[in-house]
Amino acid sequence: MLQVKTPEEVSQLIEAHFGRFRTACETVPLREALGRAIYGDIVSREYIPGFNRSAMDGYALISAGTFGCSDSLPALFRCVGESEMGKAPGLSVASGECVYVHTGSEIPGCADAVVMIEYTEDYGDGTIGVLSPCAPGENIVFKGDDVTPGKKLYTDGHCLCPHDIGALSALGKTSVNVYKKPNVGIISTGNELVPVGAVPGSGQMRDVNSGMLEAAVTAAGGEARLFGIAPDDEEALINLLKQAECCDLILLSGGSSAGAKDIALRVIDKLGESYAHGIAIKPGKPTIIGKIGDAPVFCLPGHPVAAYFVFTRFVYPLICSMQGSRAKRRELQASLGGALPSNHGREEIMPVKLSYSGNKIIAAPVWGKSGLITLLSGTQGYIIIPRDCEGLAQDEAVTVYLYD
């Protein structure tokens, strides 16, 4: 860790070594595709809608016959039928004729507009009075207005939202090709760790990171696989890492510092190759990045807050990239709720608690140690203080990155 890399250098390193990594394609039912990243482009092969349809209840007619009409001088049309929902009308209109249409029913031939029923009067003898003029195309959704054959609807890597499911349903898609969820192996290290369900003895603590990282991987679109806890023993860690080599990505936590018991770097170099040890970031400096077999390996700090923020900063974008998509971070602008000194020479991530003061959003820094996972409780996001900045002043405008 004598040669720590800046966060920007680490992002470039990850892109250089792992930027081309992609998971394979799989086909899933459309109803299970929400949130998945599309594999390949999706191009329409048909018109949506497939016919000219009415956008209103009213009368389809030739619009020229309505020009100049008004409440006091209605234009008179003879109703020659009705276009029923779900059926072709089988008729057309001539000058001075109209057809009653429902919202969504097909427009009869030759009609070029629909007059809303509110602007008509039915005189009871088949004669309809139109009280307001309409323009050609008014209240009609034309064939292909939404989608035409050859139109690219979605590009490779697009993550499907609920409205996308609706659009694909309109195209008749019952299944869709998506990137497989990256399989992420998770290993915690340390003699002091015990399973969550155990009662810790003196000097012991529960394994917080496995569950936290499992949830973070799932939220990022991956599938987590837990390989358990490795004691501070090289052979034990090597054994678990060999089991995890089948995964697309491996996450270790703990054992990344420079102490005698911190064996992760030696093991990674023994089984594969390390690319970085140490990032100019707080919390998270002792992070290791490397590769074992075909799998990227991140050894995150043992402190839970540090592990979470390093995951958010570097691992989450990689999981998205492996599915052909880009990481999306929700953010908002706020005023800093207190002065924030920072002269560590590292990019600093500070959790914040959000509140309102009038119409302003206030981001109050939450101080604490990176080993305290409950530090993040009650916070809604974090701010980043650049490494060349000596601090931020109270009321200074800041960007808050919200937890997803």
JOGI-V810714 format. One record per run of one state. SS is the DSSP state (H for helix, E for strand, C for the rest). FROM is the first residue (numbers start at 1). TO is the last residue. Records with the same first field share a line. If there is no record, write none. Layout:
SS = FROM-TO ; FROM-TO
This chain:
C = 1-4 ; 6-6 ; 19-24 ; 33-36 ; 39-41 ; 44-47 ; 49-52 ; 55-57 ; 62-62 ; 67-74 ; 84-91 ; 93-96 ; 102-105 ; 107-108 ; 110-112 ; 123-126 ; 131-139 ; 142-146 ; 148-151 ; 155-158 ; 160-161 ; 171-174 ; 180-182 ; 190-192 ; 195-204 ; 207-207 ; 220-222 ; 231-233 ; 245-248 ; 254-263 ; 272-272 ; 278-278 ; 280-280 ; 283-287 ; 293-294 ; 301-303 ; 322-330 ; 337-339 ; 342-346 ; 358-359 ; 366-372 ; 377-380 ; 386-390 ; 393-396 ; 403-404
E = 5-5 ; 25-29 ; 37-38 ; 42-43 ; 48-48 ; 53-54 ; 58-61 ; 75-83 ; 92-92 ; 97-101 ; 106-106 ; 109-109 ; 113-116 ; 120-122 ; 127-130 ; 140-141 ; 147-147 ; 152-154 ; 159-159 ; 175-179 ; 183-189 ; 193-194 ; 205-206 ; 223-230 ; 249-253 ; 273-277 ; 279-279 ; 281-282 ; 288-292 ; 295-300 ; 331-336 ; 340-341 ; 347-357 ; 360-365 ; 381-385 ; 391-392 ; 397-402
H = 7-18 ; 30-32 ; 63-66 ; 117-119 ; 162-170 ; 208-219 ; 234-244 ; 264-271 ; 304-321 ; 373-376
